[in-house]
């Protein structure tokens, strides 16, 4: 069965408007969400609202209207091909509730494949993961508030019965606290489209992959557990994001921290981790004239403190980035955070642990002291202290950009950051060049060249199709670059991103006080991806198929390769494309043909062809900023959608 919540997602948003009733601000589905739920998301089904009308208009402008209509026609059928009544599902909202069980389920799944085993740190004493096939709880449930609950409930149960019969399973009814739960029995845990449980509470319909996931919602509906709708954090977060919405979400960071604490302890004292503050998070998706907006807020829990956000600043790097930048990021104070220290220390722990030398904290030693000790232990081996001589030196603005045209040779990328002590960083870079040369056995050639009075190191790849990698301290900043980005960075007489009309237009829709800026030029990226896809299609058409009829004489590609390598008689023809690997396509195509249906292959090819040829020129850019307001940390983002072939006039953010 196509789970109703999943299959109606793209269909509902593109549906034609009909008569509506419920206003999304009431959150009727939140009434059955437990107060300690990990997260709650609600999607408006108010098909007569301004949000829906504007959302439909934006999708049409973006060139997605026809595709969504096709998905709607395909999705709004049950497994037997019977049409589902779309109007019955509208008029209210869909709520999705996540409990901390979703983290426990993820931890249980991860226990079967030890994440440290791949890096040589497997715990030989660890117990095998328990078998959770029976009575599995996923920690996810959906709540439907719809126009015609009787019709929807009957349709869902009928679809469950049809799919269970097709899967050789049965449908049973169980009672929990006076509420009937209809669910599938006898299907494998992996069959998520068959394992469905449904219950009815007044006009609300509850759906999940397991009866156990509905029990907390039933308890909440009966008053045994307090509702999230009545909690102060939920109310406070919603008050800070009080706009009309297509989607609204709330995440309880306090519950998340409590749930992940056992997982963190299993990583061991010698493995550094980033502690998250106790906080509550809100997010809101809304339709606006220039595009789809996504707003977030982070509010500290009582007694907790959020990590400081950098003060708002005007980016200088945006003037150094070229106008044809595909991607641009700017923020501040990279070295002042502990993110790089923790990431680097984690890598040191893994590397040293593989040889038996992982650092362990002494009694009373803090995590910061342990991390610093790991860097000090590494210093004699590499000639400098990565933490104090490099990472902690990164101050002020830092940024990253990628630019280029259709020709891969034009691609360039650059990371730049201000530094506290240029001499200290320059000395560290010199040590890095020595490490590169010694570790490569002389295969990599590192040379220097002067740039604006500074010394820049260039790693010559020796391949004209691959750009050089360069790094150095230039104009007071550490720069790490690919291709010709260093020259672009120092060039003053160029068209910069700061002067680009599209960039200015898009950024004008976001708050002006910015602690961080992110910009994705989709007007350039999407055609570039389409061009690459067309090129690959053409390459496939002219590619030599390495599938000689003689490959049929062997049971596997390995057997054919062994015969070819041994120079056995008659094996020359096995390598049709002369790359030294025989029967590349013969056995691969046979396996793919056995695993895939022709219908699926045709559908995939058609979808790719449509995506390549579709006009998405109205999808102009995605941009985001971070800022602080009233002591809360916020982000404001927009998927900017202009008119087809021409960006629409931007309107400033409220």
C-alpha positions as CSV (number, residue, x, y, z in Angstrom):
1,X,0.0,0.0,0.0
2,X,1.1,3.6,-0.6
3,X,0.9,5.1,2.9
4,X,-1.7,7.8,2.5
5,X,0.4,10.5,4.2
6,X,3.4,9.8,2.0
7,X,1.5,9.5,-1.3
8,X,-0.6,12.6,-0.8
9,X,2.3,15.0,-0.1
10,X,2.9,16.1,-3.7
11,X,-0.6,15.5,-4.8
12,X,-2.4,17.7,-2.2
13,X,-0.3,20.8,-2.7
14,X,-1.1,20.8,-6.4
15,X,-4.8,20.0,-6.0
16,X,-7.4,22.4,-7.4
17,X,-9.2,24.4,-4.6
18,X,-12.6,23.3,-3.3
19,X,-14.6,24.3,-0.3
20,X,-12.6,24.4,2.9
21,X,-13.2,24.6,6.6
22,X,-10.5,24.2,9.2
23,X,-8.0,27.0,9.8
24,X,-4.4,25.7,10.2
25,X,-3.7,27.9,13.2
26,X,-5.8,25.6,15.5
27,X,-3.4,22.6,15.2
28,X,-6.1,20.0,16.0
29,X,-3.6,17.2,15.3
30,X,-1.3,18.6,18.1
31,X,-4.0,17.7,20.7
32,X,-2.9,14.0,20.5
33,X,0.8,14.6,20.3
34,X,2.5,13.9,23.7
35,X,4.1,16.8,25.5
36,X,7.5,15.1,25.5
37,X,7.4,14.2,21.7
38,X,10.7,14.6,20.0
39,X,9.1,16.6,17.2
40,X,5.8,17.6,15.7
41,X,5.2,18.8,12.1
42,X,2.0,19.9,10.6
43,X,1.1,20.4,7.0
44,X,-1.8,22.5,6.0
45,X,-4.6,21.0,3.9
46,X,-6.6,24.1,3.8
47,X,-7.1,24.2,0.1
48,X,-9.0,27.5,0.1
49,X,-6.3,29.4,2.0
50,X,-4.2,32.2,0.5
51,X,-1.1,30.0,1.3
52,X,-2.4,27.2,-0.9
53,X,-3.4,29.5,-3.7
54,X,0.0,31.2,-3.7
55,X,1.8,27.9,-3.3
56,X,0.1,26.5,-6.5
57,X,1.1,29.7,-8.3
58,X,4.7,29.4,-7.3
59,X,4.9,25.7,-8.3
60,X,3.5,26.6,-11.7
61,X,5.9,29.5,-12.1
62,X,8.8,27.1,-11.2
63,X,7.8,24.7,-14.0
64,X,6.7,22.0,-11.6
65,X,3.0,22.2,-12.1
66,X,2.6,19.5,-14.8
67,X,4.9,17.1,-13.0
68,X,3.0,17.4,-9.8
69,X,-0.3,16.9,-11.5
70,X,1.0,13.7,-13.0
71,X,2.2,12.5,-9.6
72,X,-1.2,13.4,-8.2
73,X,-3.0,11.3,-10.8
74,X,-0.7,8.3,-10.1
75,X,-0.7,8.7,-6.3
76,X,-4.4,9.0,-5.7
77,X,-5.1,5.4,-6.2
78,X,-5.0,2.4,-3.9
79,X,-3.1,-0.8,-4.7
80,X,-6.1,-2.2,-6.7
81,X,-6.1,0.9,-8.9
82,X,-9.3,2.4,-7.4
83,X,-9.4,6.2,-7.3
84,X,-9.2,7.7,-3.8
85,X,-11.5,10.7,-3.1
86,X,-9.1,13.7,-3.0
87,X,-11.7,16.1,-1.6
88,X,-12.2,13.9,1.4
89,X,-8.6,14.3,2.5
90,X,-8.6,18.1,2.3
91,X,-9.9,20.9,4.5
92,X,-7.7,20.3,7.6
93,X,-4.2,19.3,8.2
94,X,-1.7,16.4,8.5
95,X,0.3,16.2,11.7
96,X,3.4,14.0,12.0
97,X,4.6,13.1,15.5
98,X,8.1,11.8,16.3
99,X,8.8,10.3,19.7
100,X,12.2,9.5,21.2
101,X,11.6,5.9,20.0
102,X,12.7,7.1,16.6
103,X,16.2,7.6,18.0
104,X,16.1,4.4,19.8
105,X,15.1,2.5,16.6
106,X,18.0,4.2,14.8
107,X,20.4,3.3,17.5
108,X,19.2,-0.3,17.4
109,X,19.7,-0.4,13.6
110,X,23.2,1.1,14.0
111,X,24.1,-1.5,16.6
112,X,23.9,-4.3,14.0
113,X,26.6,-2.4,11.9
114,X,29.1,-1.0,14.4
115,X,30.0,2.5,13.0
116,X,33.5,2.2,14.5
117,X,34.2,-1.2,12.9
118,X,34.9,0.4,9.5
119,X,37.7,2.4,11.0
120,X,39.3,-0.4,13.1
121,X,37.7,0.4,16.4
122,X,35.1,-2.3,16.7
123,X,34.2,-3.4,20.2
124,X,34.8,-7.1,20.4
125,X,32.8,-7.3,23.6
126,X,29.7,-5.6,22.2
127,X,26.5,-7.6,22.3
128,X,24.6,-8.4,19.1
129,X,21.8,-6.1,18.2
130,X,18.4,-7.5,19.4
131,X,16.0,-8.9,16.8
132,X,13.3,-6.2,16.5
133,X,11.3,-7.8,13.7
134,X,8.3,-8.6,15.9
135,X,6.3,-5.7,17.5
136,X,8.7,-3.1,16.2
137,X,8.2,0.5,17.1
138,X,9.4,3.1,14.7
139,X,8.6,6.3,16.7
140,X,6.7,7.9,13.9
141,X,2.9,8.5,13.5
142,X,0.7,10.6,11.3
143,X,-2.5,12.3,12.4
144,X,-5.1,13.3,9.7
145,X,-7.7,16.0,10.3
146,X,-9.7,15.7,7.1
147,X,-13.0,16.9,5.6
148,X,-14.6,13.5,5.5
149,X,-13.1,11.2,8.1
150,X,-15.6,8.3,7.6
151,X,-14.7,8.2,3.9
152,X,-11.0,8.4,4.5
153,X,-11.0,5.8,7.3
154,X,-12.9,3.3,5.1
155,X,-10.6,3.9,2.2
156,X,-7.4,3.4,4.2
157,X,-8.7,0.3,5.9
158,X,-9.8,-1.1,2.5
159,X,-6.4,-0.4,1.1
160,X,-4.6,-2.0,4.0
161,X,-6.7,-5.2,3.6
162,X,-6.0,-5.4,-0.2
163,X,-2.2,-4.9,0.4
164,X,-2.1,-7.4,3.3
165,X,-3.8,-10.0,1.2
166,X,-1.3,-9.4,-1.7
167,X,1.6,-9.8,0.7
168,X,0.3,-12.9,2.3
169,X,-0.4,-11.2,5.6
170,X,-3.6,-10.7,7.6
171,X,-5.4,-7.7,9.2
172,X,-6.3,-7.8,12.8
173,X,-8.1,-5.5,15.3
174,X,-6.7,-5.0,18.8
175,X,-8.1,-2.9,21.6
176,X,-5.9,-0.3,23.4
177,X,-7.6,1.7,26.2
178,X,-11.0,1.3,24.5
179,X,-9.6,2.4,21.0
180,X,-9.6,-0.1,18.2
181,X,-6.3,-0.4,16.3
182,X,-6.5,-2.0,12.8
183,X,-3.1,-3.4,11.8
184,X,-1.3,-5.8,9.6
185,X,0.1,-9.1,11.0
186,X,2.6,-11.4,9.4
187,X,4.4,-9.0,7.1
188,X,8.1,-8.5,7.3
189,X,9.4,-5.5,9.2
190,X,11.2,-4.4,6.0
191,X,7.8,-4.1,4.1
192,X,7.1,-0.6,5.3
193,X,4.4,-0.1,2.7
194,X,2.5,-3.1,4.1
195,X,3.1,-2.7,7.9
196,X,0.4,-0.1,8.7
197,X,-1.7,0.5,11.8
198,X,-4.7,2.8,11.9
199,X,-7.0,4.1,14.6
200,X,-9.8,6.6,15.0
201,X,-10.2,9.2,17.8
202,X,-13.2,11.3,17.2
203,X,-12.6,13.0,13.8
204,X,-8.9,12.3,13.8
205,X,-7.4,9.4,12.0
206,X,-4.1,8.0,13.3
207,X,-1.6,6.2,11.1
208,X,1.7,4.5,11.8
209,X,3.9,1.5,10.9
210,X,3.2,-0.2,14.2
211,X,0.4,-0.3,16.8
212,X,3.0,0.6,19.5
213,X,3.5,3.9,17.8
214,X,-0.2,4.8,18.2
215,X,-0.4,4.1,21.9
216,X,1.3,7.3,23.1
217,X,-1.1,9.3,21.0
218,X,-4.1,7.5,22.4
219,X,-2.8,8.0,25.9
220,X,-2.6,11.8,25.2
221,X,-6.1,11.9,23.7
222,X,-7.5,10.4,26.9
223,X,-5.6,12.8,29.2
224,X,-3.2,10.2,30.6
225,X,-0.3,12.2,29.0
226,X,-0.2,15.9,28.6
227,X,-0.5,17.3,25.1
228,X,2.3,19.2,23.3
229,X,-0.3,21.8,22.4
230,X,-0.5,22.8,26.1
231,X,3.2,23.0,26.7
232,X,4.9,26.4,27.3
233,X,7.8,25.7,24.9
234,X,5.5,24.8,22.0
235,X,3.4,27.9,22.6
236,X,6.5,30.1,22.9
237,X,8.0,28.8,19.7
238,X,4.8,29.1,17.7
239,X,4.4,32.7,19.0
240,X,7.8,33.5,17.5
241,X,6.8,32.0,14.2
242,X,3.2,33.1,14.0
243,X,2.9,33.6,10.2
244,X,0.5,31.6,8.0
245,X,2.1,28.4,6.8
246,X,2.3,25.5,4.4
247,X,4.3,23.6,7.0
248,X,5.1,24.3,10.7
249,X,7.5,22.2,12.8
250,X,8.6,22.0,16.4
251,X,11.6,20.1,17.7
252,X,12.1,19.4,21.4
253,X,15.9,19.6,21.8
254,X,15.7,18.7,25.5
255,X,14.0,15.4,24.7
256,X,16.6,14.8,22.0
257,X,19.5,15.4,24.3
258,X,18.1,13.0,26.9
259,X,17.5,10.4,24.2
260,X,21.0,10.6,22.6
261,X,22.9,10.6,25.9
262,X,23.2,6.8,26.1
263,X,24.5,6.8,22.5
264,X,27.1,9.3,23.3
265,X,28.3,7.3,26.3
266,X,28.9,4.2,24.0
267,X,31.4,6.2,21.9
268,X,33.8,6.2,24.8
269,X,35.6,8.9,26.8
270,X,38.4,9.2,24.2
271,X,36.0,10.1,21.4
272,X,35.2,13.8,21.4
273,X,31.6,14.9,20.8
274,X,29.9,18.2,20.3
275,X,27.4,18.8,23.1
276,X,24.1,20.4,22.0
277,X,22.4,23.0,24.2
278,X,19.0,22.4,25.8
279,X,16.8,24.3,23.4
280,X,13.6,24.3,21.4
281,X,13.5,24.7,17.7
282,X,10.8,25.9,15.4
283,X,10.5,26.0,11.6
284,X,8.0,27.3,9.1
285,X,7.5,27.0,5.4
286,X,5.4,29.8,3.9
287,X,4.5,30.9,0.4
288,X,5.3,34.5,-0.5
289,X,5.2,36.5,-3.7
290,X,8.9,36.2,-4.5
291,X,9.1,32.5,-3.6
292,X,8.9,29.9,-0.8
293,X,10.3,31.2,2.5
294,X,11.7,28.9,5.2
295,X,12.1,30.5,8.7
296,X,13.6,28.9,11.8
297,X,14.0,29.9,15.4
298,X,16.1,28.5,18.3
299,X,15.0,29.3,21.9
300,X,17.0,28.3,24.9
301,X,15.3,26.1,27.5
302,X,14.9,27.4,31.0
303,X,18.3,27.7,32.6
304,X,20.2,27.0,29.4
305,X,22.3,29.2,27.2
306,X,22.7,29.1,23.5
307,X,26.2,29.3,21.9
308,X,26.9,32.9,21.0
309,X,26.1,33.9,17.5
310,X,28.6,36.2,15.7
311,X,27.7,39.8,15.6
312,X,26.1,41.0,12.3
313,X,28.7,42.2,9.8
314,X,29.0,43.3,6.2
315,X,30.8,40.7,4.1
316,X,34.0,41.7,2.4
317,X,34.5,38.4,0.7
318,X,31.3,38.9,-1.4
319,X,33.2,41.6,-3.2
320,X,36.1,39.3,-3.9
321,X,33.8,36.5,-5.2
322,X,33.2,36.5,-9.0
323,X,29.7,37.4,-10.4
324,X,29.4,33.9,-11.9
325,X,29.7,32.2,-8.5
326,X,27.5,29.1,-8.3
327,X,27.8,28.9,-4.5
328,X,28.7,31.5,-1.8
329,X,29.0,31.2,1.9
330,X,30.1,33.8,4.4
331,X,30.2,33.7,8.2
332,X,32.5,34.8,11.1
333,X,34.7,33.4,13.8
334,X,35.4,29.9,12.6
335,X,38.3,29.4,15.0
336,X,36.3,30.8,17.9
337,X,34.0,27.8,17.7
338,X,35.0,24.4,18.8
339,X,33.7,22.7,15.7
340,X,37.0,22.4,13.9
341,X,38.8,21.4,17.2
342,X,36.4,18.6,17.8
343,X,36.4,17.4,14.1
344,X,40.2,17.4,14.0
345,X,40.5,15.6,17.4
346,X,38.0,13.0,16.3
347,X,40.2,12.2,13.2
348,X,43.2,12.1,15.5
349,X,41.4,9.7,17.8
350,X,40.5,7.4,14.9
351,X,44.0,7.5,13.4
352,X,45.8,7.0,16.7
353,X,43.2,4.4,17.9
354,X,44.0,2.2,14.8
355,X,47.6,1.9,16.0
356,X,46.7,1.7,19.7
357,X,47.6,5.2,20.7
358,X,44.2,6.9,21.3
359,X,44.4,9.5,24.0
360,X,42.3,9.0,27.1
361,X,41.3,11.7,29.5
362,X,43.0,11.8,32.9
363,X,40.9,12.0,36.1
364,X,39.2,15.4,36.3
365,X,40.3,16.3,32.8
366,X,37.8,18.3,30.7
367,X,36.9,17.5,27.1
368,X,38.7,20.7,26.0
369,X,41.8,19.7,27.9
370,X,41.7,16.2,26.4
371,X,41.4,17.6,22.9
372,X,44.3,20.0,23.4
373,X,46.4,17.1,24.7
374,X,45.7,15.1,21.5
375,X,47.0,18.0,19.4
376,X,50.1,18.3,21.6
377,X,50.8,14.6,21.2
378,X,50.6,15.0,17.4
379,X,52.8,18.1,17.3
380,X,56.2,16.3,17.4
381,X,55.2,14.1,14.5
382,X,54.2,16.9,12.1
383,X,56.3,19.9,13.3
384,X,53.5,22.2,14.4
385,X,50.3,22.3,16.6
386,X,47.3,22.1,14.3
387,X,45.0,23.6,17.0
388,X,47.0,26.6,18.2
389,X,49.0,27.3,15.0
390,X,46.2,26.9,12.5
391,X,42.6,26.3,13.7
392,X,42.5,28.8,16.5
393,X,44.2,31.4,14.3
394,X,41.1,31.6,12.1
395,X,39.3,34.9,13.1
396,X,37.0,37.4,11.5
397,X,35.1,36.6,8.4
398,X,35.5,33.3,6.6
399,X,33.9,32.2,3.3
400,X,33.8,29.8,0.5
401,X,32.7,30.0,-3.1
402,X,32.6,27.9,-6.3
403,X,32.4,29.4,-9.7
404,X,32.6,28.2,-13.3
405,X,30.9,27.8,-16.7
406,X,29.9,24.8,-18.7
407,X,33.5,24.0,-19.5
408,X,35.0,22.1,-16.5
409,X,38.3,23.8,-17.1
410,X,36.7,27.1,-15.9
411,X,35.8,25.7,-12.5
412,X,37.4,27.3,-9.5
413,X,36.8,27.2,-5.7
414,X,38.2,29.2,-2.8
415,X,38.1,29.2,1.0
416,X,39.3,32.3,2.8
417,X,39.5,33.3,6.5
418,X,41.0,36.1,8.4
419,X,43.9,35.1,10.7
420,X,45.1,36.3,14.0
421,X,48.9,36.0,13.4
422,X,50.0,35.8,9.7
423,X,53.5,34.6,10.6
424,X,52.3,31.7,12.7
425,X,49.9,30.5,10.0
426,X,52.5,30.9,7.3
427,X,54.9,28.8,9.3
428,X,52.2,26.1,9.7
429,X,51.6,26.1,5.9
430,X,55.3,25.7,5.2
431,X,55.3,22.5,7.4
432,X,52.2,21.3,5.6
433,X,54.1,21.5,2.2
434,X,56.9,19.4,3.7
435,X,54.4,16.8,4.9
436,X,52.7,16.7,1.4
437,X,56.0,16.2,-0.4
438,X,57.3,13.5,2.1
439,X,54.0,11.6,2.2
440,X,53.7,11.6,-1.6
441,X,57.1,10.1,-2.1
442,X,58.0,13.0,-4.5
443,X,55.1,12.3,-6.8
444,X,53.5,15.7,-6.0
445,X,55.4,18.8,-7.0
446,X,54.9,21.8,-4.6
447,X,56.2,25.1,-5.9
448,X,55.7,28.7,-4.8
449,X,54.7,31.9,-6.6
450,X,54.4,35.5,-5.4
451,X,50.9,36.9,-5.2
452,X,50.3,40.5,-4.0
453,X,53.6,40.4,-2.1
454,X,52.8,37.1,-0.4
455,X,54.0,33.5,-1.1
456,X,51.5,31.1,-2.4
457,X,52.1,27.3,-2.5
458,X,50.9,25.5,-5.6
459,X,50.4,21.7,-5.8
460,X,50.9,20.9,-9.5
461,X,48.7,17.9,-10.3
462,X,50.6,17.2,-13.5
463,X,47.3,16.7,-15.3
464,X,46.1,19.5,-17.5
465,X,42.5,18.5,-17.0
466,X,42.7,18.9,-13.3
467,X,43.3,22.4,-11.8
468,X,46.1,23.1,-9.4
469,X,45.5,23.4,-5.6
470,X,47.0,26.5,-4.0
471,X,47.2,27.9,-0.5
472,X,48.9,30.7,1.4
473,X,48.3,33.8,3.4
474,X,47.2,36.5,1.0
475,X,46.0,40.0,1.9
476,X,45.8,39.0,5.6
477,X,43.6,36.0,4.9
478,X,44.3,32.3,4.8
479,X,43.3,31.1,1.3
480,X,42.9,27.6,0.0
481,X,42.0,27.5,-3.6
482,X,41.4,25.3,-6.7
483,X,42.1,26.3,-10.2
484,X,42.6,30.0,-10.8
485,X,40.6,31.2,-7.8
486,X,43.6,32.9,-6.1
487,X,44.0,35.2,-9.1
488,X,40.3,35.9,-9.1
489,X,40.4,36.6,-5.4
490,X,43.0,39.4,-5.8
491,X,41.7,40.8,-9.0
492,X,40.2,44.2,-8.4
493,X,38.9,45.0,-11.9
494,X,36.3,42.2,-12.2
495,X,32.5,41.7,-12.1
496,X,31.9,40.7,-8.5
497,X,29.1,38.9,-6.8
498,X,28.4,41.9,-4.7
499,X,27.6,43.9,-7.8
500,X,25.5,41.2,-9.5
501,X,21.9,42.3,-10.0
502,X,20.4,38.9,-9.3
503,X,22.3,38.5,-6.1
504,X,21.2,42.0,-4.9
505,X,17.6,41.3,-5.9
506,X,17.4,38.0,-4.0
507,X,19.3,39.2,-0.9
508,X,17.0,42.2,-0.7
509,X,14.2,39.8,0.3
510,X,16.0,38.7,3.5
511,X,16.8,40.6,6.8
512,X,19.7,43.1,6.5
513,X,21.4,42.3,9.8
514,X,23.3,39.1,8.9
515,X,25.7,36.9,11.0
516,X,26.0,34.5,8.1
517,X,25.0,34.4,4.4
518,X,24.4,31.5,2.1
519,X,23.7,31.8,-1.6
520,X,23.0,29.2,-4.3
521,X,22.7,30.5,-7.9
522,X,20.1,28.0,-9.2
523,X,19.6,30.1,-12.4
524,X,23.1,28.9,-13.4
525,X,23.3,25.5,-11.6
526,X,20.1,24.0,-13.0
527,X,21.0,24.6,-16.7
528,X,24.5,23.4,-15.9
529,X,23.2,20.1,-14.5
530,X,20.8,19.7,-17.4
531,X,23.7,20.2,-19.8
532,X,25.8,17.6,-18.0
533,X,22.9,15.2,-18.1
534,X,22.5,15.7,-21.9
535,X,26.2,15.1,-22.4
536,X,26.1,11.9,-20.4
537,X,23.0,10.8,-22.4
538,X,25.0,11.4,-25.6
539,X,28.0,9.6,-24.3
540,X,25.8,6.6,-23.5
541,X,24.4,6.5,-27.0
542,X,27.9,6.3,-28.5
543,X,29.6,4.2,-25.8
544,X,31.0,0.8,-26.8
545,X,29.1,-2.0,-25.1
546,X,31.6,-4.4,-23.5
547,X,29.5,-7.5,-23.8
548,X,31.0,-10.0,-26.2
549,X,29.0,-13.2,-27.0
550,X,32.0,-15.1,-25.8
551,X,31.3,-13.9,-22.2
552,X,28.6,-16.5,-22.1
553,X,31.3,-19.2,-21.9
554,X,32.0,-18.0,-18.3
555,X,30.0,-18.1,-15.1
556,X,31.2,-14.7,-13.9
557,X,33.1,-11.6,-14.8
558,X,35.9,-12.8,-12.4
559,X,36.2,-16.1,-14.3
560,X,36.3,-14.3,-17.6
561,X,38.9,-11.8,-16.4
562,X,41.2,-14.6,-15.1
563,X,41.1,-16.4,-18.4
564,X,41.9,-13.1,-20.2
565,X,44.7,-12.3,-17.9
566,X,46.2,-15.8,-18.4
567,X,46.2,-15.2,-22.2
568,X,44.0,-18.2,-22.9
569,X,43.1,-18.8,-26.5
570,X,40.0,-17.0,-27.8
571,X,39.9,-14.5,-25.0
572,X,41.0,-11.4,-27.0
573,X,37.4,-10.7,-28.0
574,X,36.3,-10.5,-24.4
575,X,37.5,-6.9,-24.1
576,X,35.3,-5.0,-26.5
577,X,36.2,-1.5,-25.3
578,X,40.0,-2.2,-24.9
579,X,40.2,-1.0,-21.3
580,X,41.7,-4.1,-19.8
581,X,38.5,-5.1,-18.1
582,X,36.5,-7.8,-19.8
583,X,32.7,-8.3,-20.1
584,X,32.1,-5.1,-18.2
585,X,28.5,-4.8,-19.5
586,X,27.6,-8.4,-20.1
587,X,27.3,-9.5,-16.4
588,X,26.3,-6.1,-15.2
589,X,23.4,-5.8,-17.6
590,X,22.3,-9.4,-16.9
591,X,22.1,-8.6,-13.2
592,X,20.3,-5.4,-13.7
593,X,17.8,-7.0,-16.1
594,X,17.1,-9.6,-13.4
595,X,16.6,-7.1,-10.7
596,X,14.7,-4.4,-12.4
597,X,11.4,-4.3,-14.3
598,X,11.2,-2.9,-17.8
599,X,8.4,-0.6,-16.6
600,X,10.6,0.9,-13.9
601,X,13.5,1.4,-16.4
602,X,11.1,3.2,-18.9
603,X,9.6,5.4,-16.1
604,X,13.1,6.4,-14.9
605,X,14.3,7.2,-18.4
606,X,11.2,9.3,-19.1
607,X,11.6,11.2,-15.8
608,X,15.2,12.0,-16.6
609,X,14.3,13.1,-20.1
610,X,11.6,15.4,-18.8
611,X,13.9,16.9,-16.2
612,X,16.5,17.6,-18.9
613,X,14.1,19.3,-21.2
614,X,11.9,21.1,-18.7
615,X,12.2,24.9,-18.4
616,X,13.1,25.7,-14.8
617,X,14.5,29.1,-15.6
618,X,12.1,30.8,-13.1
619,X,13.9,29.0,-10.2
620,X,16.4,31.7,-9.6
621,X,18.3,31.1,-6.4
622,X,18.2,29.8,-2.8
623,X,19.5,32.2,-0.2
624,X,19.7,32.1,3.6
625,X,20.8,34.4,6.4
626,X,21.4,33.8,10.2
627,X,20.7,36.5,12.8
628,X,19.7,37.1,16.4
629,X,16.4,38.8,17.5
630,X,15.2,39.2,21.1
631,X,17.7,36.8,22.4
632,X,16.6,34.0,20.0
633,X,18.7,32.8,17.1
634,X,17.0,32.7,13.7
635,X,17.5,31.9,10.1
636,X,15.6,33.3,7.2
637,X,15.7,31.6,3.8
638,X,14.0,31.9,0.4
639,X,13.7,29.8,-2.7
640,X,13.4,32.7,-5.1
641,X,11.0,32.0,-8.0
642,X,10.7,34.6,-10.7
643,X,8.5,34.6,-13.8
644,X,9.4,31.9,-16.4
645,X,12.5,33.0,-18.1
646,X,12.8,36.2,-16.1
647,X,13.1,36.8,-12.3
648,X,10.1,38.5,-10.7
649,X,10.4,41.7,-8.8
650,X,11.7,41.1,-5.3
651,X,9.8,42.3,-2.3
652,X,11.6,42.9,1.0
653,X,11.2,40.7,4.0
654,X,8.8,41.8,6.7
